[in-house]
Amino acid sequence: MPVTTYNDAVVIPHPPDWRQPVEWSRSWDTRIESAVTGSEARVGLRLKPRQRIRFRLVPLDLTERRWLADRLRAAAKVARAIVPHWGRGLEVAANASGKKVTVTADGFQSQPGDVLFIHSPDLDGFNLFDLGVVVFHENKTIHLAAPLARAYPAGARVYPTILGKVTLGELEALDDWRQAVSVEVLQLQTFPDVEGEPPIDPEPEGDPGIFEFDYWFHGAPLPRMSAGGDFDHWLQRAPLLSP
C-alpha cells in the first residue's frame, strides 16, 4: 500500500490506543565548556528542548492493520517518522478547506514553517488526513502554504507534529489477528528547510560545529576575534547569515 512521506520521514497517522497514556518528555542537550575563571561550566546546545513522544497503536480492523504494518515497516527501514503530537490537538471550529483552518481555542501557537497534522475524528478515518505547512498563525486562524487535499468538518482536529528517529517496540498479541505495538519518536534537531531539502540531524559526537552554527543562528553572539587573530580562521567559525 502507498506510504505517505514528508522530508523522507514516514507519516504514521493512526490514532493511539487511549486506554494507555501517551508519554511525552523533553530534554536539552548540553556540553562542558571552560569558563573565564578556568572552572568548568555546562553550556546548552539548543534554545528549544528536544521532544520525545511514545504511544501504543492497536489497529481497529484488518484493513487498518495492513496499512499500519506497511507504514511501520517503511518507517523502520528509514528509521524516521513524523507523528502528530497526540494530546495537544485543537478542534476545528468550522468547515476547513483551502489554505485556512480556524480552531476553537489558542491551545498552541504555531510558527511559520511548522508542520501541522489535520485529520478526521472518525475511528475508521485513519487515512483521512493532511499535513500543512504554516505560513502564519493569527488569533484562532492558521494560514497554510498549500491548500488541503480534502475538507474537514467542525470537530476535526489539528495537531503539531514531531519528526524524528523512530523506535518500534515488540508486537503484543491481543487476539487471533490483532497486535499492539509501541511507537517512540525522538525529535530531530533540524534547521529550516531549504528548497525542499530534508532536515539535518547532527549529533554531538558527529559534528559539534553544526551545534555551534545552530546556537549562533538563533541569536547567540558571534565568536570574538582577538587582536592579532587570523580573519580566515574566525570566518570558518562564524555562520554565514543572509541579510
C-alpha positions in Angstrom: 0.0 0.0 0.0 1.2 3.5 -0.7 3.1 5.2 2.2 3.0 9.0 2.7 6.3 10.7 3.5 7.4 14.1 4.5 11.1 15.1 4.2 12.0 11.4 4.0 10.0 10.7 7.2 7.1 8.2 7.1 3.8 9.6 8.2 2.2 7.5 10.9 -1.4 8.9 11.2 -3.0 6.2 13.2 -4.5 7.4 16.5 -3.1 5.9 19.7 -4.8 3.5 22.0 -6.1 5.9 24.6 -6.5 3.1 27.1 -2.8 3.7 27.8 -1.4 7.2 28.4 0.6 8.9 25.7 4.1 9.5 27.2 5.8 12.8 26.4 9.1 14.3 27.6 11.6 16.9 26.5 15.3 17.4 27.1 18.1 19.9 26.5 21.5 18.8 25.1 24.4 20.4 26.9 28.2 20.1 27.0 31.1 21.2 29.2 33.0 24.4 28.4 35.8 26.2 30.2 34.6 29.4 31.9 36.7 32.6 32.0 37.9 31.7 35.5 39.2 28.3 34.3 36.4 26.4 36.0 34.0 24.2 34.0 30.5 25.3 33.1 27.7 23.4 31.3 26.5 25.1 28.2 23.2 24.4 26.4 23.5 23.4 22.7 20.0 24.4 21.8 17.5 27.1 22.7 14.5 24.8 22.4 14.2 21.3 24.0 14.1 18.1 22.0 10.8 16.4 22.4 10.1 12.7 22.7 6.7 11.0 22.3 5.7 7.4 23.0 2.3 5.8 22.4 0.7 2.5 21.7 -1.1 1.6 18.5 -3.8 -1.0 18.1 -5.5 -1.4 14.7 -9.3 -1.3 14.6 -9.7 -4.0 11.9 -7.8 -6.0 9.3 -7.8 -3.1 6.8 -6.1 -0.7 9.3 -3.7 -3.5 10.3 -2.5 -3.8 6.7 -2.0 0.0 6.4 -0.3 0.1 9.8 2.1 -2.7 9.0 3.2 -1.2 5.8 3.8 2.2 7.4 5.7 0.8 10.3 7.8 -1.4 8.0 8.7 1.7 5.9 9.4 3.8 9.0 11.7 1.1 10.4 13.6 0.9 7.1 14.4 4.7 7.0 14.5 5.0 10.9 12.5 8.2 10.6 8.8 9.1 11.1 6.6 12.1 11.6 3.6 11.8 14.0 1.0 14.1 15.5 1.8 15.4 19.0 -1.1 13.4 20.4 -2.8 15.1 23.3 -2.1 18.7 22.0 -4.8 18.8 19.4 -7.3 21.6 18.8 -10.8 21.3 17.4 -11.7 22.8 14.1 -14.3 25.5 14.6 -15.9 25.4 11.2 -15.6 23.6 7.9 -11.9 23.7 6.9 -10.7 23.7 3.3 -8.3 25.5 1.1 -5.4 27.2 2.9 -7.2 28.3 6.1 -8.0 26.4 9.3 -9.9 28.1 12.1 -9.7 26.4 15.5 -11.9 26.8 18.6 -9.1 28.0 21.0 -5.5 29.1 21.0 -4.2 25.9 22.6 -0.8 26.2 20.9 0.8 28.9 18.8 2.3 27.5 15.6 5.2 29.3 14.0 5.9 29.9 10.3 7.3 26.7 8.8 5.8 24.4 11.4 4.1 21.3 10.1 0.6 20.6 11.3 -1.5 17.4 11.1 -5.2 17.6 10.3 -7.4 14.5 10.5 -10.9 13.3 10.5 -12.3 12.5 14.0 -13.9 9.2 12.9 -12.3 6.0 14.3 -12.2 4.5 10.8 -10.8 7.7 9.2 -7.1 6.9 9.7 -6.4 7.6 6.1 -8.3 10.9 6.0 -5.5 13.3 7.0 -3.4 16.2 5.7 0.0 17.7 6.5 0.1 21.5 6.2 3.0 23.9 6.5 2.1 27.1 8.5 2.6 30.5 6.8 1.3 32.4 9.8 -1.0 31.9 12.8 -3.3 34.8 13.6 -5.6 34.6 16.6 -7.5 31.4 16.0 -6.9 31.2 12.3 -4.0 29.2 10.8 -2.9 30.0 7.2 -1.2 27.2 5.3 1.3 27.3 2.4 -0.8 24.9 0.2 -4.5 24.0 0.1 -5.7 21.0 2.0 -6.4 17.9 -0.1 -9.9 17.5 1.4 -12.4 19.4 3.5 -12.7 18.7 7.2 -15.9 19.3 9.2 -16.2 21.2 12.5 -14.9 18.8 15.2 -12.0 17.6 13.2 -8.7 18.1 15.0 -5.4 19.8 14.3 -2.1 18.8 15.9 1.5 20.0 15.9 3.9 17.3 14.7 7.1 15.6 15.9 9.6 14.5 13.2 12.4 12.3 14.4 14.1 8.9 14.9 11.5 6.2 15.3 11.8 3.2 17.6 9.3 0.4 17.4 8.5 -2.0 20.3 7.8 -5.7 20.2 4.4 -6.9 19.0 1.9 -7.7 21.7 -0.7 -10.3 20.8 -4.2 -9.3 21.8 -6.3 -11.9 19.9 -6.1 -14.1 16.8 -5.3 -11.2 14.3 -4.8 -8.1 16.4 -1.5 -7.0 17.8 -0.4 -3.9 19.7 2.9 -2.1 19.1 4.6 0.8 20.9 6.0 3.7 18.8 8.5 6.2 20.1 9.7 9.2 18.1 12.7 11.3 19.3 12.6 14.8 17.6 15.5 15.6 15.3 17.5 18.7 15.8 16.7 20.4 12.4 17.3 23.6 10.6 14.7 25.3 8.5 14.1 23.6 5.2 15.9 25.0 2.2 14.2 24.4 -1.1 12.7 21.1 0.0 16.0 19.7 1.3 15.5 17.1 4.1 16.2 18.2 7.7 19.6 17.6 9.2 20.1 15.7 12.4 23.5 16.5 13.8 24.8 14.5 16.8 27.2 16.0 19.4 29.9 13.4 18.7 29.5 13.8 14.9 29.9 17.4 14.2 29.8 19.8 17.2 30.4 22.7 14.7 26.9 22.2 13.5 25.6 22.8 17.0 27.6 26.0 17.2 26.1 27.1 14.0 22.6 26.4 15.3 23.5 28.3 18.5 24.7 31.4 16.6 21.9 31.1 14.1 19.3 31.5 16.8 20.7 34.8 18.1 23.7 34.0 20.2 26.7 36.3 19.9 29.3 35.6 17.2 32.7 34.4 18.3 35.1 37.3 19.2 38.2 37.9 17.1 41.1 38.6 19.3 43.8 41.1 18.5 46.3 39.7 16.0 43.9 36.9 15.2 43.6 35.4 11.8 40.5 36.6 9.9 40.2 33.4 7.8 40.2 31.3 11.0 37.4 33.5 12.5 35.4 33.3 9.3 35.5 29.5 9.4 33.9 29.6 12.9 31.2 32.2 12.1 27.9 31.2 10.5 27.0 32.6 7.0 23.9 34.6 7.6 21.9 36.2 4.8 20.6 39.7 5.4 
